[in-house]
Amino acid sequence: MLRNSTTATSEQFEALFNSAAIGIIIVNRAGVIQLANSFSLLQFGYTSEELVGQAIEILIPKSLTKQHEKHRENYHDHNPHSRPMGVGMDLQGCRKDGSVFPVEVSLSIFKRDGGDYVIAFINDITIRKESEDALRGHNEELERKVQERTQSLKAALEKEMELGELKSRFVSMASHQFRTPLSTILSSAYLVGQYKTTEEQTKRDRHIERIISSVNLLTDILNDFLSLGKIEEGKIQVHYADTDVQPFLENVLADMRQLVKPGQTIEFLSEDIGVWPIDTNLMKQILQNLVGNALKFSPEHSKIVVRSKRQDDTLELSIQDEGMGISEADRKQLFQRFFRAANAINVQGTGLGLHIVAKYAELMNGTITCDSTLGKGSTFTLKFNPFEI
């Protein structure tokens, strides 16, 4: 134990020791507390009689006692000197009532009467830690908001770029697809007016047919736009009905056979599927679009094969043609809005049909895929999962 002194220096030390606004504890080499100033007693909730003579580990959480003993021994064994304690670590003190609080500790060593003593300066940093945690939380929240804002701006930019690309595609498509039929209508209407005699009726009929064909084409284009608008606005409602699939498909294909080119045939191969819940209107539009494309992109004297079957509890339809085919690069974008394959630019179309088909299939709990080889044709496959009515 340190000896009490009655000298002026001792009195000054005691006054400074007990009036310091920081906890000060002096321990011997064995880690036994020799002195504790008033501030440290308030920090830890002990009286001087309760604390002096106890091991310093009494002021440390029990879970850290063994670890602290090793650190203390290492400190004395390896060149002890004045330094902050636990640099880079979160230190904790333990009050008499068992509550734990964050501390900052600095160590200073001195010798007296042949013994080694350590002075520990202990600062309760609870308020600072709370401020740091609050600031860290504020920074994390700010960072989260910045990230969210960045993602939002990125999404808005991507959306704007997508809309710009769609606008460009639309303008390019519309300028071509509308100009051709309108020019045909204008020229044919003019020529019809030039044929005055009965003998010229055949010529009039030919131009009237061109006008009707062009009007029908414009109607199809507008219908595509109307369908796209309804899809984008979520206004397409699916109305399922138990349907005998095979005769339904046969009726649709019977109508499509009126559109074949010279020598083209539509072959229907079907298993006995029986009744399946479908939206007959959407299914009819899907089939008309895909078979219509097969006829349009296939040459004369070619065959289009439509197959239907049940496969692993799914309804599967496929449309196979012998047309120009689609490149691998184009197949990746085939179902996007306004997309036209490179080898289809000179063929009438809006670039919306396959996008609409894919959306209709999705609404009916189905998927569509395309397998194609340039110059050898394409096969579109639809798979519909069952739906409980």
VEXDRENDO-911018 format. One record per residue (C-alpha): residue number from 1; x, y, z. Coordinates in steps of 0.25 Angstrom, whole numbers, plus 2048, in hexadecimal, padded with zeros to 3 digits. Last residue first. Layout:
BEGIN
+-----+-----+-----+-----+
|   k |  px |  py |  pz |
+-----+-----+-----+-----+
| NUM |   X |   Y |   Z |
...
+-----+-----+-----+-----+
//
This chain:
BEGIN
+-----+-----+-----+-----+
|   k |  px |  py |  pz |
+-----+-----+-----+-----+
| 389 | 708 | 7A9 | 704 |
| 388 | 715 | 7A3 | 708 |
| 387 | 720 | 7A6 | 6FE |
| 386 | 729 | 79C | 6F8 |
| 385 | 737 | 7A0 | 6F3 |
| 384 | 738 | 7A5 | 6E4 |
| 383 | 744 | 7A2 | 6DB |
| 382 | 746 | 7A9 | 6CE |
| 381 | 750 | 7A5 | 6C4 |
| 380 | 754 | 7AD | 6B8 |
| 379 | 75C | 7A5 | 6AD |
| 378 | 764 | 7AD | 6A2 |
| 377 | 768 | 7AA | 694 |
| 376 | 774 | 7A5 | 68C |
| 375 | 77B | 7B1 | 686 |
| 374 | 780 | 7B6 | 694 |
| 373 | 77E | 7AC | 69E |
| 372 | 773 | 7AE | 6A9 |
| 371 | 76E | 7A9 | 6B7 |
| 370 | 764 | 7B3 | 6BD |
| 369 | 75E | 7B3 | 6CB |
| 368 | 751 | 7B7 | 6D1 |
| 367 | 74C | 7B5 | 6E0 |
| 366 | 73F | 7B3 | 6E6 |
| 365 | 736 | 7B7 | 6F2 |
| 364 | 72B | 7BD | 6E9 |
| 363 | 730 | 7CB | 6EC |
| 362 | 73E | 7C7 | 6E8 |
| 361 | 739 | 7C1 | 6DB |
| 360 | 732 | 7CF | 6D8 |
| 359 | 73F | 7D6 | 6DB |
| 358 | 747 | 7CD | 6D2 |
| 357 | 73D | 7CF | 6C7 |
| 356 | 73D | 7DE | 6C8 |
| 355 | 74C | 7DE | 6C7 |
| 354 | 74B | 7D5 | 6BB |
| 353 | 742 | 7DE | 6B4 |
| 352 | 748 | 7EC | 6B7 |
| 351 | 753 | 7ED | 6AD |
| 350 | 749 | 7F5 | 6A4 |
| 349 | 749 | 7EC | 698 |
| 348 | 74A | 7ED | 689 |
| 347 | 757 | 7E5 | 684 |
| 346 | 763 | 7ED | 67F |
| 345 | 769 | 7EE | 68D |
| 344 | 767 | 7DF | 68F |
| 343 | 776 | 7DA | 68D |
| 342 | 77B | 7E3 | 698 |
| 341 | 770 | 7DE | 6A2 |
| 340 | 766 | 7E9 | 6A6 |
| 339 | 765 | 7EE | 6B4 |
| 338 | 759 | 7F7 | 6B7 |
| 337 | 757 | 7F2 | 6C5 |
| 336 | 760 | 7E7 | 6C9 |
| 335 | 75D | 7D8 | 6C7 |
| 334 | 768 | 7D6 | 6BD |
| 333 | 773 | 7DC | 6C4 |
| 332 | 77C | 7D0 | 6C7 |
| 331 | 777 | 7C9 | 6BA |
| 330 | 77D | 7D5 | 6B2 |
| 329 | 78B | 7D1 | 6B6 |
| 328 | 789 | 7C2 | 6B4 |
| 327 | 784 | 7C5 | 6A5 |
| 326 | 775 | 7C3 | 6A1 |
| 325 | 770 | 7B9 | 696 |
| 324 | 76D | 7BC | 688 |
| 323 | 760 | 7B3 | 688 |
| 322 | 75E | 7A4 | 689 |
| 321 | 754 | 7A6 | 694 |
| 320 | 751 | 79F | 6A2 |
| 319 | 746 | 7A3 | 6AB |
| 318 | 746 | 79C | 6B9 |
| 317 | 73C | 79B | 6C4 |
| 316 | 73E | 794 | 6D1 |
| 315 | 733 | 793 | 6DC |
| 314 | 73A | 78F | 6E9 |
| 313 | 738 | 783 | 6F2 |
| 312 | 746 | 77D | 6EE |
| 311 | 743 | 77F | 6DF |
| 310 | 735 | 780 | 6DA |
| 309 | 735 | 782 | 6CB |
| 308 | 733 | 78B | 6BF |
| 307 | 73A | 78C | 6B2 |
| 306 | 739 | 797 | 6A7 |
| 305 | 741 | 794 | 69A |
| 304 | 743 | 79E | 690 |
| 303 | 747 | 799 | 682 |
| 302 | 74E | 7A0 | 676 |
| 301 | 749 | 7A1 | 668 |
| 300 | 74A | 7B0 | 668 |
| 299 | 755 | 7B6 | 671 |
| 298 | 754 | 7B7 | 680 |
| 297 | 755 | 7C5 | 688 |
| 296 | 746 | 7C8 | 686 |
| 295 | 740 | 7BB | 688 |
| 294 | 748 | 7B8 | 695 |
| 293 | 745 | 7C7 | 699 |
| 292 | 736 | 7C4 | 697 |
| 291 | 738 | 7B7 | 69F |
| 290 | 73E | 7BE | 6AB |
| 289 | 734 | 7CA | 6AB |
| 288 | 727 | 7C1 | 6A8 |
| 287 | 72C | 7B8 | 6B3 |
| 286 | 72E | 7C2 | 6BE |
| 285 | 721 | 7CA | 6BA |
| 284 | 719 | 7BD | 6BB |
| 283 | 71F | 7BA | 6C8 |
| 282 | 71C | 7C8 | 6CE |
| 281 | 70D | 7C6 | 6C9 |
| 280 | 70C | 7B8 | 6CE |
| 279 | 711 | 7BB | 6DC |
| 278 | 715 | 7AD | 6E0 |
| 277 | 711 | 7A2 | 6EA |
| 276 | 714 | 794 | 6E3 |
| 275 | 70A | 789 | 6DE |
| 274 | 70F | 77E | 6D6 |
| 273 | 71E | 77D | 6D2 |
| 272 | 71C | 772 | 6C7 |
| 271 | 729 | 774 | 6C0 |
| 270 | 72A | 77E | 6B5 |
| 269 | 731 | 77F | 6A8 |
| 268 | 72C | 78B | 69F |
| 267 | 732 | 78D | 692 |
| 266 | 731 | 79B | 68B |
| 265 | 734 | 79B | 67C |
| 264 | 73B | 7A5 | 673 |
| 263 | 73A | 7A2 | 664 |
| 262 | 736 | 7B0 | 660 |
| 261 | 736 | 7B9 | 66D |
| 260 | 72D | 7B5 | 678 |
| 259 | 723 | 7BF | 67E |
| 258 | 716 | 7B7 | 67D |
| 257 | 71E | 7AC | 685 |
| 256 | 71D | 7B5 | 691 |
| 255 | 70E | 7B4 | 692 |
| 254 | 70F | 7A5 | 693 |
| 253 | 71B | 7A6 | 69D |
| 252 | 712 | 7AD | 6A7 |
| 251 | 707 | 7A2 | 6A5 |
| 250 | 711 | 797 | 6A7 |
| 249 | 717 | 79E | 6B4 |
| 248 | 709 | 79E | 6BA |
| 247 | 706 | 78F | 6B5 |
| 246 | 713 | 78B | 6BD |
| 245 | 712 | 793 | 6C9 |
| 244 | 705 | 78F | 6CF |
| 243 | 703 | 79B | 6D8 |
| 242 | 701 | 79D | 6E7 |
| 241 | 700 | 7AD | 6E7 |
| 240 | 70A | 7B7 | 6EC |
| 239 | 708 | 7C6 | 6EB |
| 238 | 715 | 7CD | 6EC |
| 237 | 713 | 7DC | 6EE |
| 236 | 71C | 7E5 | 6E6 |
| 235 | 71C | 7F3 | 6EC |
| 234 | 729 | 7F3 | 6F2 |
| 233 | 72D | 801 | 6EC |
| 232 | 739 | 7FB | 6E4 |
| 231 | 730 | 7F0 | 6DF |
| 230 | 725 | 7F9 | 6DB |
| 229 | 72F | 802 | 6D4 |
| 228 | 735 | 7F7 | 6CD |
| 227 | 727 | 7F2 | 6C8 |
| 226 | 724 | 7FF | 6C3 |
| 225 | 731 | 801 | 6BB |
| 224 | 72F | 7F3 | 6B5 |
| 223 | 721 | 7F7 | 6B1 |
| 222 | 726 | 803 | 6AA |
| 221 | 730 | 7FB | 6A2 |
| 220 | 725 | 7F1 | 69F |
| 219 | 71C | 7FC | 69A |
| 218 | 727 | 802 | 692 |
| 217 | 729 | 7F5 | 68B |
| 216 | 71A | 7F3 | 689 |
| 215 | 71A | 801 | 682 |
| 214 | 725 | 7FD | 679 |
| 213 | 71E | 7F0 | 675 |
| 212 | 711 | 7F8 | 672 |
| 211 | 718 | 802 | 66A |
| 210 | 720 | 7F7 | 662 |
| 209 | 712 | 7F0 | 660 |
| 208 | 70C | 7FD | 65A |
| 207 | 718 | 7FE | 651 |
| 206 | 716 | 7F0 | 64B |
| 205 | 707 | 7F3 | 64A |
| 204 | 709 | 800 | 642 |
| 203 | 712 | 7F8 | 639 |
| 202 | 708 | 7EE | 637 |
| 201 | 6FD | 7F8 | 635 |
| 200 | 705 | 7FF | 629 |
| 199 | 6FB | 7F9 | 61E |
| 198 | 6F0 | 801 | 625 |
| 197 | 6F7 | 80E | 622 |
| 196 | 6FC | 819 | 62B |
| 195 | 709 | 814 | 631 |
| 194 | 710 | 820 | 636 |
| 193 | 709 | 821 | 643 |
| 192 | 70E | 814 | 647 |
| 191 | 71C | 819 | 644 |
| 190 | 71B | 824 | 64E |
| 189 | 716 | 81A | 659 |
| 188 | 721 | 810 | 656 |
| 187 | 72B | 81B | 657 |
| 186 | 726 | 820 | 664 |
| 185 | 723 | 812 | 66A |
| 184 | 731 | 80D | 666 |
| 183 | 738 | 819 | 66C |
| 182 | 730 | 818 | 679 |
| 181 | 734 | 809 | 679 |
| 180 | 743 | 80C | 678 |
| 179 | 744 | 818 | 681 |
| 178 | 73E | 812 | 68D |
| 177 | 748 | 807 | 68E |
| 176 | 754 | 80F | 68A |
| 175 | 752 | 81B | 693 |
| 174 | 74C | 813 | 69E |
| 173 | 757 | 809 | 69F |
| 172 | 762 | 814 | 6A0 |
| 171 | 75A | 81D | 6A9 |
| 170 | 757 | 811 | 6B2 |
| 169 | 765 | 80C | 6B2 |
| 168 | 76A | 81A | 6B6 |
| 167 | 75F | 81C | 6C1 |
| 166 | 762 | 80E | 6C6 |
| 165 | 771 | 812 | 6C7 |
| 164 | 76E | 81F | 6CE |
| 163 | 764 | 817 | 6D7 |
| 162 | 76F | 80D | 6DB |
| 161 | 779 | 819 | 6DD |
| 160 | 76F | 820 | 6E6 |
| 159 | 76C | 813 | 6EE |
| 158 | 77B | 811 | 6EF |
| 157 | 77D | 81F | 6F4 |
| 156 | 771 | 81D | 6FE |
| 155 | 777 | 810 | 703 |
| 154 | 785 | 817 | 705 |
| 153 | 77E | 822 | 70C |
| 152 | 776 | 819 | 715 |
| 151 | 783 | 811 | 718 |
| 150 | 78B | 81D | 71B |
| 149 | 77F | 822 | 724 |
| 148 | 77F | 815 | 72B |
| 147 | 78E | 815 | 72D |
| 146 | 78E | 823 | 732 |
| 145 | 782 | 81F | 73B |
| 144 | 78B | 813 | 741 |
| 143 | 797 | 81C | 742 |
| 142 | 78F | 826 | 74A |
| 141 | 789 | 81B | 753 |
| 140 | 797 | 816 | 755 |
| 139 | 79C | 824 | 758 |
| 138 | 791 | 826 | 762 |
| 137 | 794 | 818 | 768 |
| 136 | 7A2 | 81C | 769 |
| 135 | 79F | 829 | 76F |
| 134 | 796 | 823 | 779 |
| 133 | 7A0 | 818 | 77C |
| 132 | 7AB | 823 | 77E |
| 131 | 7A2 | 82B | 787 |
| 130 | 79E | 81F | 78F |
| 129 | 7AD | 81C | 790 |
| 128 | 7B1 | 82A | 794 |
| 127 | 7A6 | 82A | 79F |
| 126 | 7AB | 81C | 7A4 |
| 125 | 7B9 | 820 | 7A4 |
| 124 | 7BC | 81E | 7B3 |
| 123 | 7CB | 822 | 7B5 |
| 122 | 7D5 | 81A | 7BD |
| 121 | 7E3 | 81E | 7C0 |
| 120 | 7EA | 812 | 7C4 |
| 119 | 7F7 | 814 | 7CD |
| 118 | 800 | 808 | 7CD |
| 117 | 809 | 804 | 7D9 |
| 116 | 817 | 7FD | 7D9 |
| 115 | 81D | 7FB | 7E7 |
| 114 | 82B | 7FE | 7EC |
| 113 | 825 | 809 | 7F6 |
| 112 | 81F | 810 | 7EA |
| 111 | 81F | 80D | 7DB |
| 110 | 816 | 814 | 7D0 |
| 109 | 80E | 80F | 7C5 |
| 108 | 803 | 817 | 7BD |
| 107 | 7F7 | 811 | 7B6 |
| 106 | 7EC | 817 | 7AE |
| 105 | 7DE | 812 | 7AE |
| 104 | 7D1 | 815 | 7A6 |
| 103 | 7C4 | 80F | 7AB |
| 102 | 7B7 | 80A | 7A6 |
| 101 | 7AD | 806 | 7B1 |
| 100 | 7A8 | 7F9 | 7B7 |
|  99 | 79E | 7F7 | 7C2 |
|  98 | 7A1 | 7ED | 7CD |
|  97 | 79C | 7F5 | 7D9 |
|  96 | 7AB | 7F7 | 7DD |
|  95 | 7AE | 7FD | 7CF |
|  94 | 7B5 | 7F6 | 7C4 |
|  93 | 7BE | 7FD | 7BA |
|  92 | 7BF | 7FB | 7AC |
|  91 | 7CA | 7FC | 7A1 |
|  90 | 7C7 | 7FD | 792 |
|  89 | 7D4 | 7FA | 78B |
|  88 | 7DD | 801 | 782 |
|  87 | 7E7 | 805 | 78C |
|  86 | 7E4 | 7FC | 799 |
|  85 | 7EB | 805 | 7A3 |
|  84 | 7F1 | 813 | 79F |
|  83 | 800 | 813 | 7A3 |
|  82 | 80A | 815 | 7AE |
|  81 | 814 | 80A | 7AE |
|  80 | 816 | 7FC | 7B2 |
|  79 | 821 | 7F5 | 7AA |
|  78 | 81B | 7E7 | 7A8 |
|  77 | 819 | 7DF | 7B5 |
|  76 | 810 | 7EA | 7BC |
|  75 | 807 | 7EC | 7B0 |
|  74 | 807 | 7DD | 7AD |
|  73 | 802 | 7DA | 7BB |
|  72 | 7F7 | 7E5 | 7B9 |
|  71 | 7F2 | 7DF | 7AC |
|  70 | 7F2 | 7D1 | 7B2 |
|  69 | 7E9 | 7D6 | 7BD |
|  68 | 7E0 | 7DE | 7B4 |
|  67 | 7DD | 7D1 | 7AC |
|  66 | 7D9 | 7CA | 7B8 |
|  65 | 7D0 | 7D5 | 7BD |
|  64 | 7C9 | 7D8 | 7B0 |
|  63 | 7BC | 7D0 | 7B2 |
|  62 | 7BC | 7D5 | 7C0 |
|  61 | 7BA | 7E3 | 7BC |
|  60 | 7C6 | 7EC | 7C1 |
|  59 | 7C6 | 7F4 | 7CE |
|  58 | 7C8 | 7E8 | 7D7 |
|  57 | 7D4 | 7E5 | 7CE |
|  56 | 7DC | 7EF | 7D5 |
|  55 | 7DE | 7E5 | 7E0 |
|  54 | 7D8 | 7EA | 7ED |
|  53 | 7E1 | 7F1 | 7F9 |
|  52 | 7DA | 7FE | 7F7 |
|  51 | 7CC | 7FD | 7F1 |
|  50 | 7C2 | 7FA | 7FC |
|  49 | 7C9 | 804 | 806 |
|  48 | 7CA | 80F | 7FB |
|  47 | 7BB | 80E | 7F9 |
|  46 | 7B6 | 808 | 7EC |
|  45 | 7AC | 80D | 7E1 |
|  44 | 7B6 | 80B | 7D6 |
|  43 | 7B6 | 819 | 7D0 |
|  42 | 7B4 | 820 | 7DE |
|  41 | 7C0 | 818 | 7E4 |
|  40 | 7C8 | 81C | 7D8 |
|  39 | 7C5 | 82B | 7DA |
|  38 | 7C8 | 82A | 7E9 |
|  37 | 7D6 | 825 | 7E6 |
|  36 | 7DA | 816 | 7E7 |
|  35 | 7E7 | 811 | 7EE |
|  34 | 7EE | 804 | 7F0 |
|  33 | 7E6 | 7FB | 7E7 |
|  32 | 7ED | 7ED | 7E5 |
|  31 | 7F2 | 7EA | 7D7 |
|  30 | 7FE | 7E2 | 7DC |
|  29 | 807 | 7ED | 7D7 |
|  28 | 800 | 7F7 | 7E0 |
|  27 | 7F4 | 7FF | 7DD |
|  26 | 7F0 | 80E | 7DD |
|  25 | 7E2 | 812 | 7D8 |
|  24 | 7DF | 820 | 7D2 |
|  23 | 7D1 | 823 | 7CD |
|  22 | 7D0 | 830 | 7C6 |
|  21 | 7CC | 83E | 7CB |
|  20 | 7D8 | 83F | 7D4 |
|  19 | 7D4 | 844 | 7E2 |
|  18 | 7D9 | 838 | 7EA |
|  17 | 7E6 | 836 | 7E4 |
|  16 | 7E9 | 845 | 7E3 |
|  15 | 7E7 | 847 | 7F2 |
|  14 | 7EE | 83A | 7F5 |
|  13 | 7FA | 83E | 7ED |
|  12 | 7FA | 84C | 7F3 |
|  11 | 7FA | 846 | 801 |
|  10 | 805 | 83C | 7FD |
|   9 | 80E | 848 | 7F8 |
|   8 | 80B | 850 | 805 |
|   7 | 810 | 844 | 80D |
|   6 | 808 | 83B | 816 |
|   5 | 80A | 82F | 80E |
|   4 | 802 | 822 | 80D |
|   3 | 809 | 815 | 809 |
|   2 | 805 | 80E | 7FD |
|   1 | 800 | 800 | 800 |
+-----+-----+-----+-----+
//
